[in-house]
Amino acid sequence: MSFVIYDCIQFITFDADETFSKALFLEENEHIQAILLKPEVKEKYLYINNYFKENVFSIYDQEFIGDFDEWKEFNKSPIEIQSFCFEIKRIVQNKSISNVSIILIYYVNEQEEENNIVTVNTTSTNIIEGLFKASLFEKEGNIFIININ
């Protein structure tokens, strides 16, 4: 049995072209508490840092993961998840951003083999469906990666 090394955190990670401004992104997403991860900090996130793309922002809200526990019916999504979906759709529409992934972490164990990563692929028009799959797979994994194509 190993110890949890970090938990209850969300990341949005993506590639961007030369017109992308990290400062503008942070300003536009201040309300979701987006924080840019510096390269030296990225390395600290063991077992998931290889899923990070060029730009990585943490969206730290320890209560958010708990909303997935309550979401059992697709058409009855919690308000917090609806809001999150709206914000992700808005970000994905940015023409300078591509290859977007959302990483939802319940917890990460210190022993890599004790972690179960579930990957879901979805489209920008079906983000809510990708998030719902994360709620369904809750018992199967502790780390969820939602790739938005």
MODELLER restraints for C-alpha pairs under 7 A, 6 or more apart:
rsr = mdl.restraints
at = mdl.atoms
rsr.add(forms.Gaussian(group=physical.xy_distance, feature=features.Distance(at['CA:2:A'], at['CA:109:A']), mean=6.14, stdev=0.5))
rsr.add(forms.Gaussian(group=physical.xy_distance, feature=features.Distance(at['CA:2:A'], at['CA:110:A']), mean=5.81, stdev=0.5))
rsr.add(forms.Gaussian(group=physical.xy_distance, feature=features.Distance(at['CA:2:A'], at['CA:111:A']), mean=6.02, stdev=0.5))
rsr.add(forms.Gaussian(group=physical.xy_distance, feature=features.Distance(at['CA:3:A'], at['CA:109:A']), mean=5.62, stdev=0.5))
rsr.add(forms.Gaussian(group=physical.xy_distance, feature=features.Distance(at['CA:3:A'], at['CA:110:A']), mean=5.65, stdev=0.5))
rsr.add(forms.Gaussian(group=physical.xy_distance, feature=features.Distance(at['CA:4:A'], at['CA:107:A']), mean=6.32, stdev=0.5))
rsr.add(forms.Gaussian(group=physical.xy_distance, feature=features.Distance(at['CA:4:A'], at['CA:108:A']), mean=5.49, stdev=0.5))
rsr.add(forms.Gaussian(group=physical.xy_distance, feature=features.Distance(at['CA:4:A'], at['CA:109:A']), mean=4.36, stdev=0.5))
rsr.add(forms.Gaussian(group=physical.xy_distance, feature=features.Distance(at['CA:4:A'], at['CA:110:A']), mean=5.95, stdev=0.5))
rsr.add(forms.Gaussian(group=physical.xy_distance, feature=features.Distance(at['CA:5:A'], at['CA:108:A']), mean=5.81, stdev=0.5))
rsr.add(forms.Gaussian(group=physical.xy_distance, feature=features.Distance(at['CA:5:A'], at['CA:109:A']), mean=5.75, stdev=0.5))
rsr.add(forms.Gaussian(group=physical.xy_distance, feature=features.Distance(at['CA:5:A'], at['CA:110:A']), mean=5.65, stdev=0.5))
rsr.add(forms.Gaussian(group=physical.xy_distance, feature=features.Distance(at['CA:6:A'], at['CA:107:A']), mean=5.82, stdev=0.5))
rsr.add(forms.Gaussian(group=physical.xy_distance, feature=features.Distance(at['CA:6:A'], at['CA:108:A']), mean=5.62, stdev=0.5))
rsr.add(forms.Gaussian(group=physical.xy_distance, feature=features.Distance(at['CA:7:A'], at['CA:105:A']), mean=6.08, stdev=0.5))
rsr.add(forms.Gaussian(group=physical.xy_distance, feature=features.Distance(at['CA:7:A'], at['CA:106:A']), mean=5.44, stdev=0.5))
rsr.add(forms.Gaussian(group=physical.xy_distance, feature=features.Distance(at['CA:7:A'], at['CA:107:A']), mean=3.90, stdev=0.5))
rsr.add(forms.Gaussian(group=physical.xy_distance, feature=features.Distance(at['CA:7:A'], at['CA:108:A']), mean=6.13, stdev=0.5))
rsr.add(forms.Gaussian(group=physical.xy_distance, feature=features.Distance(at['CA:8:A'], at['CA:62:A']), mean=4.99, stdev=0.5))
rsr.add(forms.Gaussian(group=physical.xy_distance, feature=features.Distance(at['CA:8:A'], at['CA:65:A']), mean=6.21, stdev=0.5))
rsr.add(forms.Gaussian(group=physical.xy_distance, feature=features.Distance(at['CA:8:A'], at['CA:105:A']), mean=5.53, stdev=0.5))
rsr.add(forms.Gaussian(group=physical.xy_distance, feature=features.Distance(at['CA:8:A'], at['CA:106:A']), mean=5.01, stdev=0.5))
rsr.add(forms.Gaussian(group=physical.xy_distance, feature=features.Distance(at['CA:8:A'], at['CA:107:A']), mean=6.20, stdev=0.5))
rsr.add(forms.Gaussian(group=physical.xy_distance, feature=features.Distance(at['CA:9:A'], at['CA:59:A']), mean=6.80, stdev=0.5))
rsr.add(forms.Gaussian(group=physical.xy_distance, feature=features.Distance(at['CA:9:A'], at['CA:60:A']), mean=5.40, stdev=0.5))
rsr.add(forms.Gaussian(group=physical.xy_distance, feature=features.Distance(at['CA:9:A'], at['CA:61:A']), mean=6.54, stdev=0.5))
rsr.add(forms.Gaussian(group=physical.xy_distance, feature=features.Distance(at['CA:9:A'], at['CA:62:A']), mean=6.38, stdev=0.5))
rsr.add(forms.Gaussian(group=physical.xy_distance, feature=features.Distance(at['CA:9:A'], at['CA:104:A']), mean=6.41, stdev=0.5))
rsr.add(forms.Gaussian(group=physical.xy_distance, feature=features.Distance(at['CA:9:A'], at['CA:105:A']), mean=5.40, stdev=0.5))
rsr.add(forms.Gaussian(group=physical.xy_distance, feature=features.Distance(at['CA:10:A'], at['CA:58:A']), mean=5.78, stdev=0.5))
rsr.add(forms.Gaussian(group=physical.xy_distance, feature=features.Distance(at['CA:10:A'], at['CA:59:A']), mean=5.23, stdev=0.5))
rsr.add(forms.Gaussian(group=physical.xy_distance, feature=features.Distance(at['CA:10:A'], at['CA:60:A']), mean=6.15, stdev=0.5))
rsr.add(forms.Gaussian(group=physical.xy_distance, feature=features.Distance(at['CA:10:A'], at['CA:103:A']), mean=5.58, stdev=0.5))
rsr.add(forms.Gaussian(group=physical.xy_distance, feature=features.Distance(at['CA:10:A'], at['CA:104:A']), mean=4.69, stdev=0.5))
rsr.add(forms.Gaussian(group=physical.xy_distance, feature=features.Distance(at['CA:10:A'], at['CA:105:A']), mean=6.07, stdev=0.5))
rsr.add(forms.Gaussian(group=physical.xy_distance, feature=features.Distance(at['CA:11:A'], at['CA:56:A']), mean=6.75, stdev=0.5))
rsr.add(forms.Gaussian(group=physical.xy_distance, feature=features.Distance(at['CA:11:A'], at['CA:57:A']), mean=5.57, stdev=0.5))
rsr.add(forms.Gaussian(group=physical.xy_distance, feature=features.Distance(at['CA:11:A'], at['CA:58:A']), mean=4.38, stdev=0.5))
rsr.add(forms.Gaussian(group=physical.xy_distance, feature=features.Distance(at['CA:11:A'], at['CA:59:A']), mean=5.72, stdev=0.5))
rsr.add(forms.Gaussian(group=physical.xy_distance, feature=features.Distance(at['CA:11:A'], at['CA:102:A']), mean=5.71, stdev=0.5))
rsr.add(forms.Gaussian(group=physical.xy_distance, feature=features.Distance(at['CA:11:A'], at['CA:103:A']), mean=4.98, stdev=0.5))
rsr.add(forms.Gaussian(group=physical.xy_distance, feature=features.Distance(at['CA:11:A'], at['CA:104:A']), mean=6.66, stdev=0.5))
rsr.add(forms.Gaussian(group=physical.xy_distance, feature=features.Distance(at['CA:12:A'], at['CA:56:A']), mean=5.97, stdev=0.5))
rsr.add(forms.Gaussian(group=physical.xy_distance, feature=features.Distance(at['CA:12:A'], at['CA:57:A']), mean=5.41, stdev=0.5))
rsr.add(forms.Gaussian(group=physical.xy_distance, feature=features.Distance(at['CA:12:A'], at['CA:58:A']), mean=6.47, stdev=0.5))
rsr.add(forms.Gaussian(group=physical.xy_distance, feature=features.Distance(at['CA:12:A'], at['CA:101:A']), mean=5.84, stdev=0.5))
rsr.add(forms.Gaussian(group=physical.xy_distance, feature=features.Distance(at['CA:12:A'], at['CA:102:A']), mean=4.65, stdev=0.5))
rsr.add(forms.Gaussian(group=physical.xy_distance, feature=features.Distance(at['CA:12:A'], at['CA:103:A']), mean=6.38, stdev=0.5))
rsr.add(forms.Gaussian(group=physical.xy_distance, feature=features.Distance(at['CA:13:A'], at['CA:52:A']), mean=5.92, stdev=0.5))
rsr.add(forms.Gaussian(group=physical.xy_distance, feature=features.Distance(at['CA:13:A'], at['CA:53:A']), mean=5.56, stdev=0.5))
rsr.add(forms.Gaussian(group=physical.xy_distance, feature=features.Distance(at['CA:13:A'], at['CA:55:A']), mean=5.43, stdev=0.5))
rsr.add(forms.Gaussian(group=physical.xy_distance, feature=features.Distance(at['CA:13:A'], at['CA:56:A']), mean=4.38, stdev=0.5))
rsr.add(forms.Gaussian(group=physical.xy_distance, feature=features.Distance(at['CA:13:A'], at['CA:57:A']), mean=6.28, stdev=0.5))
rsr.add(forms.Gaussian(group=physical.xy_distance, feature=features.Distance(at['CA:13:A'], at['CA:100:A']), mean=5.81, stdev=0.5))
rsr.add(forms.Gaussian(group=physical.xy_distance, feature=features.Distance(at['CA:13:A'], at['CA:101:A']), mean=5.34, stdev=0.5))
rsr.add(forms.Gaussian(group=physical.xy_distance, feature=features.Distance(at['CA:13:A'], at['CA:102:A']), mean=6.46, stdev=0.5))
rsr.add(forms.Gaussian(group=physical.xy_distance, feature=features.Distance(at['CA:14:A'], at['CA:53:A']), mean=5.27, stdev=0.5))
rsr.add(forms.Gaussian(group=physical.xy_distance, feature=features.Distance(at['CA:14:A'], at['CA:54:A']), mean=6.06, stdev=0.5))
rsr.add(forms.Gaussian(group=physical.xy_distance, feature=features.Distance(at['CA:14:A'], at['CA:55:A']), mean=5.37, stdev=0.5))
rsr.add(forms.Gaussian(group=physical.xy_distance, feature=features.Distance(at['CA:14:A'], at['CA:56:A']), mean=6.80, stdev=0.5))
rsr.add(forms.Gaussian(group=physical.xy_distance, feature=features.Distance(at['CA:14:A'], at['CA:97:A']), mean=6.66, stdev=0.5))
rsr.add(forms.Gaussian(group=physical.xy_distance, feature=features.Distance(at['CA:14:A'], at['CA:98:A']), mean=5.97, stdev=0.5))
rsr.add(forms.Gaussian(group=physical.xy_distance, feature=features.Distance(at['CA:14:A'], at['CA:99:A']), mean=5.27, stdev=0.5))
rsr.add(forms.Gaussian(group=physical.xy_distance, feature=features.Distance(at['CA:14:A'], at['CA:100:A']), mean=4.37, stdev=0.5))
rsr.add(forms.Gaussian(group=physical.xy_distance, feature=features.Distance(at['CA:14:A'], at['CA:101:A']), mean=6.28, stdev=0.5))
rsr.add(forms.Gaussian(group=physical.xy_distance, feature=features.Distance(at['CA:15:A'], at['CA:53:A']), mean=5.99, stdev=0.5))
rsr.add(forms.Gaussian(group=physical.xy_distance, feature=features.Distance(at['CA:15:A'], at['CA:54:A']), mean=5.07, stdev=0.5))
rsr.add(forms.Gaussian(group=physical.xy_distance, feature=features.Distance(at['CA:15:A'], at['CA:55:A']), mean=6.04, stdev=0.5))
rsr.add(forms.Gaussian(group=physical.xy_distance, feature=features.Distance(at['CA:15:A'], at['CA:97:A']), mean=5.93, stdev=0.5))
rsr.add(forms.Gaussian(group=physical.xy_distance, feature=features.Distance(at['CA:15:A'], at['CA:98:A']), mean=5.24, stdev=0.5))
rsr.add(forms.Gaussian(group=physical.xy_distance, feature=features.Distance(at['CA:15:A'], at['CA:99:A']), mean=5.76, stdev=0.5))
rsr.add(forms.Gaussian(group=physical.xy_distance, feature=features.Distance(at['CA:16:A'], at['CA:96:A']), mean=5.41, stdev=0.5))
rsr.add(forms.Gaussian(group=physical.xy_distance, feature=features.Distance(at['CA:16:A'], at['CA:97:A']), mean=4.45, stdev=0.5))
rsr.add(forms.Gaussian(group=physical.xy_distance, feature=features.Distance(at['CA:16:A'], at['CA:98:A']), mean=5.86, stdev=0.5))
rsr.add(forms.Gaussian(group=physical.xy_distance, feature=features.Distance(at['CA:17:A'], at['CA:96:A']), mean=5.28, stdev=0.5))
rsr.add(forms.Gaussian(group=physical.xy_distance, feature=features.Distance(at['CA:17:A'], at['CA:97:A']), mean=6.72, stdev=0.5))
rsr.add(forms.Gaussian(group=physical.xy_distance, feature=features.Distance(at['CA:19:A'], at['CA:96:A']), mean=6.17, stdev=0.5))
rsr.add(forms.Gaussian(group=physical.xy_distance, feature=features.Distance(at['CA:20:A'], at['CA:96:A']), mean=5.49, stdev=0.5))
rsr.add(forms.Gaussian(group=physical.xy_distance, feature=features.Distance(at['CA:26:A'], at['CA:34:A']), mean=6.21, stdev=0.5))
rsr.add(forms.Gaussian(group=physical.xy_distance, feature=features.Distance(at['CA:32:A'], at['CA:59:A']), mean=6.47, stdev=0.5))
rsr.add(forms.Gaussian(group=physical.xy_distance, feature=features.Distance(at['CA:33:A'], at['CA:59:A']), mean=5.61, stdev=0.5))
rsr.add(forms.Gaussian(group=physical.xy_distance, feature=features.Distance(at['CA:33:A'], at['CA:60:A']), mean=6.63, stdev=0.5))
rsr.add(forms.Gaussian(group=physical.xy_distance, feature=features.Distance(at['CA:34:A'], at['CA:57:A']), mean=5.73, stdev=0.5))
rsr.add(forms.Gaussian(group=physical.xy_distance, feature=features.Distance(at['CA:34:A'], at['CA:58:A']), mean=5.60, stdev=0.5))
rsr.add(forms.Gaussian(group=physical.xy_distance, feature=features.Distance(at['CA:34:A'], at['CA:59:A']), mean=4.81, stdev=0.5))
rsr.add(forms.Gaussian(group=physical.xy_distance, feature=features.Distance(at['CA:35:A'], at['CA:57:A']), mean=5.10, stdev=0.5))
rsr.add(forms.Gaussian(group=physical.xy_distance, feature=features.Distance(at['CA:35:A'], at['CA:58:A']), mean=5.18, stdev=0.5))
rsr.add(forms.Gaussian(group=physical.xy_distance, feature=features.Distance(at['CA:35:A'], at['CA:59:A']), mean=6.53, stdev=0.5))
rsr.add(forms.Gaussian(group=physical.xy_distance, feature=features.Distance(at['CA:36:A'], at['CA:56:A']), mean=6.10, stdev=0.5))
rsr.add(forms.Gaussian(group=physical.xy_distance, feature=features.Distance(at['CA:36:A'], at['CA:57:A']), mean=4.46, stdev=0.5))
rsr.add(forms.Gaussian(group=physical.xy_distance, feature=features.Distance(at['CA:36:A'], at['CA:58:A']), mean=6.56, stdev=0.5))
rsr.add(forms.Gaussian(group=physical.xy_distance, feature=features.Distance(at['CA:37:A'], at['CA:56:A']), mean=5.63, stdev=0.5))
rsr.add(forms.Gaussian(group=physical.xy_distance, feature=features.Distance(at['CA:37:A'], at['CA:57:A']), mean=5.60, stdev=0.5))
rsr.add(forms.Gaussian(group=physical.xy_distance, feature=features.Distance(at['CA:37:A'], at['CA:58:A']), mean=6.86, stdev=0.5))
rsr.add(forms.Gaussian(group=physical.xy_distance, feature=features.Distance(at['CA:42:A'], at['CA:49:A']), mean=6.13, stdev=0.5))
rsr.add(forms.Gaussian(group=physical.xy_distance, feature=features.Distance(at['CA:43:A'], at['CA:49:A']), mean=6.32, stdev=0.5))
rsr.add(forms.Gaussian(group=physical.xy_distance, feature=features.Distance(at['CA:47:A'], at['CA:112:A']), mean=6.58, stdev=0.5))
rsr.add(forms.Gaussian(group=physical.xy_distance, feature=features.Distance(at['CA:65:A'], at['CA:106:A']), mean=6.59, stdev=0.5))
rsr.add(forms.Gaussian(group=physical.xy_distance, feature=features.Distance(at['CA:67:A'], at['CA:78:A']), mean=6.56, stdev=0.5))
rsr.add(forms.Gaussian(group=physical.xy_distance, feature=features.Distance(at['CA:68:A'], at['CA:135:A']), mean=5.02, stdev=0.5))
rsr.add(forms.Gaussian(group=physical.xy_distance, feature=features.Distance(at['CA:69:A'], at['CA:135:A']), mean=6.61, stdev=0.5))
rsr.add(forms.Gaussian(group=physical.xy_distance, feature=features.Distance(at['CA:71:A'], at['CA:77:A']), mean=5.77, stdev=0.5))
rsr.add(forms.Gaussian(group=physical.xy_distance, feature=features.Distance(at['CA:71:A'], at['CA:78:A']), mean=6.68, stdev=0.5))
rsr.add(forms.Gaussian(group=physical.xy_distance, feature=features.Distance(at['CA:71:A'], at['CA:135:A']), mean=6.50, stdev=0.5))
rsr.add(forms.Gaussian(group=physical.xy_distance, feature=features.Distance(at['CA:74:A'], at['CA:132:A']), mean=6.50, stdev=0.5))
rsr.add(forms.Gaussian(group=physical.xy_distance, feature=features.Distance(at['CA:85:A'], at['CA:127:A']), mean=6.37, stdev=0.5))
rsr.add(forms.Gaussian(group=physical.xy_distance, feature=features.Distance(at['CA:85:A'], at['CA:128:A']), mean=6.03, stdev=0.5))
rsr.add(forms.Gaussian(group=physical.xy_distance, feature=features.Distance(at['CA:89:A'], at['CA:124:A']), mean=6.38, stdev=0.5))
rsr.add(forms.Gaussian(group=physical.xy_distance, feature=features.Distance(at['CA:92:A'], at['CA:124:A']), mean=6.82, stdev=0.5))
rsr.add(forms.Gaussian(group=physical.xy_distance, feature=features.Distance(at['CA:99:A'], at['CA:148:A']), mean=6.84, stdev=0.5))
rsr.add(forms.Gaussian(group=physical.xy_distance, feature=features.Distance(at['CA:99:A'], at['CA:149:A']), mean=6.61, stdev=0.5))
rsr.add(forms.Gaussian(group=physical.xy_distance, feature=features.Distance(at['CA:100:A'], at['CA:147:A']), mean=6.15, stdev=0.5))
rsr.add(forms.Gaussian(group=physical.xy_distance, feature=features.Distance(at['CA:100:A'], at['CA:148:A']), mean=5.42, stdev=0.5))
rsr.add(forms.Gaussian(group=physical.xy_distance, feature=features.Distance(at['CA:101:A'], at['CA:145:A']), mean=6.61, stdev=0.5))
rsr.add(forms.Gaussian(group=physical.xy_distance, feature=features.Distance(at['CA:101:A'], at['CA:146:A']), mean=5.40, stdev=0.5))
rsr.add(forms.Gaussian(group=physical.xy_distance, feature=features.Distance(at['CA:101:A'], at['CA:147:A']), mean=4.39, stdev=0.5))
rsr.add(forms.Gaussian(group=physical.xy_distance, feature=features.Distance(at['CA:101:A'], at['CA:148:A']), mean=5.82, stdev=0.5))
rsr.add(forms.Gaussian(group=physical.xy_distance, feature=features.Distance(at['CA:102:A'], at['CA:145:A']), mean=5.70, stdev=0.5))
rsr.add(forms.Gaussian(group=physical.xy_distance, feature=features.Distance(at['CA:102:A'], at['CA:146:A']), mean=5.04, stdev=0.5))
rsr.add(forms.Gaussian(group=physical.xy_distance, feature=features.Distance(at['CA:102:A'], at['CA:147:A']), mean=6.58, stdev=0.5))
rsr.add(forms.Gaussian(group=physical.xy_distance, feature=features.Distance(at['CA:103:A'], at['CA:144:A']), mean=5.62, stdev=0.5))
rsr.add(forms.Gaussian(group=physical.xy_distance, feature=features.Distance(at['CA:103:A'], at['CA:145:A']), mean=4.53, stdev=0.5))
rsr.add(forms.Gaussian(group=physical.xy_distance, feature=features.Distance(at['CA:103:A'], at['CA:146:A']), mean=6.38, stdev=0.5))
rsr.add(forms.Gaussian(group=physical.xy_distance, feature=features.Distance(at['CA:104:A'], at['CA:143:A']), mean=5.89, stdev=0.5))
rsr.add(forms.Gaussian(group=physical.xy_distance, feature=features.Distance(at['CA:104:A'], at['CA:144:A']), mean=5.03, stdev=0.5))
rsr.add(forms.Gaussian(group=physical.xy_distance, feature=features.Distance(at['CA:104:A'], at['CA:145:A']), mean=6.44, stdev=0.5))
rsr.add(forms.Gaussian(group=physical.xy_distance, feature=features.Distance(at['CA:105:A'], at['CA:142:A']), mean=6.18, stdev=0.5))
rsr.add(forms.Gaussian(group=physical.xy_distance, feature=features.Distance(at['CA:105:A'], at['CA:143:A']), mean=4.68, stdev=0.5))
rsr.add(forms.Gaussian(group=physical.xy_distance, feature=features.Distance(at['CA:105:A'], at['CA:144:A']), mean=6.40, stdev=0.5))
rsr.add(forms.Gaussian(group=physical.xy_distance, feature=features.Distance(at['CA:106:A'], at['CA:142:A']), mean=5.12, stdev=0.5))
rsr.add(forms.Gaussian(group=physical.xy_distance, feature=features.Distance(at['CA:106:A'], at['CA:143:A']), mean=6.19, stdev=0.5))
rsr.add(forms.Gaussian(group=physical.xy_distance, feature=features.Distance(at['CA:107:A'], at['CA:142:A']), mean=5.83, stdev=0.5))
rsr.add(forms.Gaussian(group=physical.xy_distance, feature=features.Distance(at['CA:108:A'], at['CA:115:A']), mean=6.33, stdev=0.5))
rsr.add(forms.Gaussian(group=physical.xy_distance, feature=features.Distance(at['CA:108:A'], at['CA:142:A']), mean=7.00, stdev=0.5))
rsr.add(forms.Gaussian(group=physical.xy_distance, feature=features.Distance(at['CA:109:A'], at['CA:115:A']), mean=6.07, stdev=0.5))
rsr.add(forms.Gaussian(group=physical.xy_distance, feature=features.Distance(at['CA:115:A'], at['CA:142:A']), mean=6.47, stdev=0.5))
rsr.add(forms.Gaussian(group=physical.xy_distance, feature=features.Distance(at['CA:116:A'], at['CA:141:A']), mean=4.67, stdev=0.5))
rsr.add(forms.Gaussian(group=physical.xy_distance, feature=features.Distance(at['CA:116:A'], at['CA:142:A']), mean=5.72, stdev=0.5))
rsr.add(forms.Gaussian(group=physical.xy_distance, feature=features.Distance(at['CA:116:A'], at['CA:143:A']), mean=6.29, stdev=0.5))
rsr.add(forms.Gaussian(group=physical.xy_distance, feature=features.Distance(at['CA:117:A'], at['CA:141:A']), mean=5.71, stdev=0.5))
rsr.add(forms.Gaussian(group=physical.xy_distance, feature=features.Distance(at['CA:117:A'], at['CA:142:A']), mean=6.48, stdev=0.5))
rsr.add(forms.Gaussian(group=physical.xy_distance, feature=features.Distance(at['CA:117:A'], at['CA:143:A']), mean=4.75, stdev=0.5))
rsr.add(forms.Gaussian(group=physical.xy_distance, feature=features.Distance(at['CA:117:A'], at['CA:144:A']), mean=5.83, stdev=0.5))
rsr.add(forms.Gaussian(group=physical.xy_distance, feature=features.Distance(at['CA:118:A'], at['CA:141:A']), mean=5.92, stdev=0.5))
rsr.add(forms.Gaussian(group=physical.xy_distance, feature=features.Distance(at['CA:118:A'], at['CA:143:A']), mean=6.24, stdev=0.5))
rsr.add(forms.Gaussian(group=physical.xy_distance, feature=features.Distance(at['CA:118:A'], at['CA:144:A']), mean=4.92, stdev=0.5))
rsr.add(forms.Gaussian(group=physical.xy_distance, feature=features.Distance(at['CA:118:A'], at['CA:145:A']), mean=6.26, stdev=0.5))
rsr.add(forms.Gaussian(group=physical.xy_distance, feature=features.Distance(at['CA:119:A'], at['CA:144:A']), mean=5.89, stdev=0.5))
rsr.add(forms.Gaussian(group=physical.xy_distance, feature=features.Distance(at['CA:119:A'], at['CA:145:A']), mean=4.73, stdev=0.5))
rsr.add(forms.Gaussian(group=physical.xy_distance, feature=features.Distance(at['CA:119:A'], at['CA:146:A']), mean=5.94, stdev=0.5))
rsr.add(forms.Gaussian(group=physical.xy_distance, feature=features.Distance(at['CA:120:A'], at['CA:130:A']), mean=6.38, stdev=0.5))
rsr.add(forms.Gaussian(group=physical.xy_distance, feature=features.Distance(at['CA:120:A'], at['CA:145:A']), mean=6.16, stdev=0.5))
rsr.add(forms.Gaussian(group=physical.xy_distance, feature=features.Distance(at['CA:120:A'], at['CA:146:A']), mean=4.80, stdev=0.5))
rsr.add(forms.Gaussian(group=physical.xy_distance, feature=features.Distance(at['CA:120:A'], at['CA:147:A']), mean=6.19, stdev=0.5))
rsr.add(forms.Gaussian(group=physical.xy_distance, feature=features.Distance(at['CA:121:A'], at['CA:130:A']), mean=6.94, stdev=0.5))
rsr.add(forms.Gaussian(group=physical.xy_distance, feature=features.Distance(at['CA:121:A'], at['CA:146:A']), mean=5.75, stdev=0.5))
rsr.add(forms.Gaussian(group=physical.xy_distance, feature=features.Distance(at['CA:121:A'], at['CA:147:A']), mean=4.77, stdev=0.5))
rsr.add(forms.Gaussian(group=physical.xy_distance, feature=features.Distance(at['CA:121:A'], at['CA:148:A']), mean=6.12, stdev=0.5))
rsr.add(forms.Gaussian(group=physical.xy_distance, feature=features.Distance(at['CA:122:A'], at['CA:130:A']), mean=5.66, stdev=0.5))
rsr.add(forms.Gaussian(group=physical.xy_distance, feature=features.Distance(at['CA:122:A'], at['CA:147:A']), mean=6.17, stdev=0.5))
rsr.add(forms.Gaussian(group=physical.xy_distance, feature=features.Distance(at['CA:122:A'], at['CA:148:A']), mean=5.07, stdev=0.5))
rsr.add(forms.Gaussian(group=physical.xy_distance, feature=features.Distance(at['CA:122:A'], at['CA:149:A']), mean=6.19, stdev=0.5))
rsr.add(forms.Gaussian(group=physical.xy_distance, feature=features.Distance(at['CA:123:A'], at['CA:148:A']), mean=5.05, stdev=0.5))
rsr.add(forms.Gaussian(group=physical.xy_distance, feature=features.Distance(at['CA:123:A'], at['CA:149:A']), mean=4.81, stdev=0.5))
rsr.add(forms.Gaussian(group=physical.xy_distance, feature=features.Distance(at['CA:124:A'], at['CA:148:A']), mean=5.85, stdev=0.5))
rsr.add(forms.Gaussian(group=physical.xy_distance, feature=features.Distance(at['CA:124:A'], at['CA:149:A']), mean=6.36, stdev=0.5))
rsr.add(forms.Gaussian(group=physical.xy_distance, feature=features.Distance(at['CA:130:A'], at['CA:146:A']), mean=6.42, stdev=0.5))
rsr.add(forms.Gaussian(group=physical.xy_distance, feature=features.Distance(at['CA:134:A'], at['CA:144:A']), mean=6.35, stdev=0.5))
